[in-house]
Amino acid sequence: MSPALSLDNVSCTFLSRDDPSQRYTAVSDTTLIVGEGEFVSVVGPTGCGKTTLLNVAAGLLAPSTGHVKIFGDPLAGINSRAGYMFQSDALMPWRNTIENVIAGLEFRGITRTEALEQGNEWLQRVGLSGFGGRYPHQLSGGMRKRVALAQMLILNPQILLMDEPFSALDVQTRQLMENELLELWSVDRKSVVFITHDLEEAISLSDRVVVLSAGPASHPIGDYAIDLQRPRDVAEIRLTPRFIEIHTKIWRAMKEEVLKGYAQQQKH
Amino acid sequence: MPSSKNTEDRKGPVAKVGNGKLRLRIYQVLVLALFFVLWHVLTSPTLLPPIYFAEANQAAFFFGEPIQVLGRLWRWFASGEIYEHLWVTLVETLLAFFIGTVFGVAIGLWLALAPTASAIFDPYIKAVNAMPRVILAPIFFVWFGLDIASKVALGVTLVFFIVFFNVYQGVREVSPVVLANARMLGATPGQLLRYVYVPSAMSWVFASLHNSVGLAFVGAVVGEYLGSARGVGYLIHQAEGFFDMNTVVAGIVLLTAFALLLDWAVGLAEKRLMVWQPRTVETERT
């Protein structure tokens, strides 16, 4: 059976618009395979091209070289089988909560009654029933993330692409959201690519953690299976010996890259 | 998140703001009153000895007299004489406003979303915008005659560019993340236009509408001034021929009042359509 998502030797080189001789290779020769129902986290130092990789998987960005396949089919244009949760706020500010949640259904021409019915069901599932009439600016950061989650999941995508979705939240809200994500995910186990710079978050959520090297031209330098049992509580699992063991192992491999990434940033 | 525990903290400042608003209004009215009193005192032939002018009547000749101006306005409305002219000017203004806005929005959207067309037309749009467009009035008289159409055309050229540039900018400033999100949710290009570009440009459109209300009036009145047989601009032009400064000023006051009224209507529409925009002071909603 074909994997849900496969990136095969993908490289992305950006040209400077003002000066085409200025080029920047964000990702180089990256191969990433995500099986069906697998929760994979991609970690790496800041500026290592994690988002670029995700945009390639989403079809928002065409790779310079390499191939992208979704369930065995080559990807052309937007990846319609994937849902994308962005790092920054991506809700339409002129739509209230319920209208944002059902936007995707509306684009697909689902009747309004049915869309609203599903929308309200999803609002309830993410703990926001009664907030349907609020506009995004009237919601807290955590609530906006819940809306974004419902907006993505209502379309029942087979692959979830998540770009540091909780990085802007405070620690408590973040752990709450992580647990909710795991709970929602456990219902039908979609394939997930979860981008983060937080190793603890990556380990506590995932089946597998992929470590990227520091940019430019970053590529995977480690691939670790996480054999922690599910269901998990992200706050509690961090205290188990096995978690600490895995964390130590991956952190040793990452440390050097993080320092490299830091030095790289200092130069700029 | 507006939570109930904040209500009490907010009551204090809110009450203060309410009070300040009333005081502000009083001061605003006082400025107006002071202006009228000064105007009256300085132009009335009998109150003060002439300060600057050689003759007592000259100040009134140049600046009009407030009592006379108000009297003129009263007589216009009492006799019903003004309605025909006011009606013509308002029709010209509103037509120019709507046609200019529709074209501005349509062409603004088109050029903002078609980079090649935008690049081709860019220098010409800049040229036409830089041109003092009031000089087109004589041409419009030849094309459309001395009736309403030529004034509307003049107003349209003024309104169009304001709206056009704002829509263009508004579309360019659409958040790329919101756009990418809508695409990931499956929006077609048409749906992106309708559900993302247009609502996003709306706040820019309204900002431009406030500016273009005044310009629609400029188009109508300047057009009438240069050649017409009806309209408030025509009345002003007529009165000027007789050196009847009071009527000229009365016409100006009348036009200002209606421009303010139209601006207020735009503000009302903006408030209703832009409920989603965060206000600087967030109000509690329950």
Interface residues (C-beta under 8 A of the other chain):
Chain A: A58 L60 I78 N79 S80 A82 G83 Y84 F86 S88 D89 A90 L91 M92 P93 W94 R95 N96 A103 G104 E106 F107 R108 Y135 P136 H137 Q138 L139 S140 M143 Q151 M152 L155
Chain B: M1 P2 S175 V177 V178 A180 N181 A182 R183 M184 L185 G186 A187 T188 Q191 Y195 V196 P199 S200 M202 V275 W276 Q277 P278 E282 R285
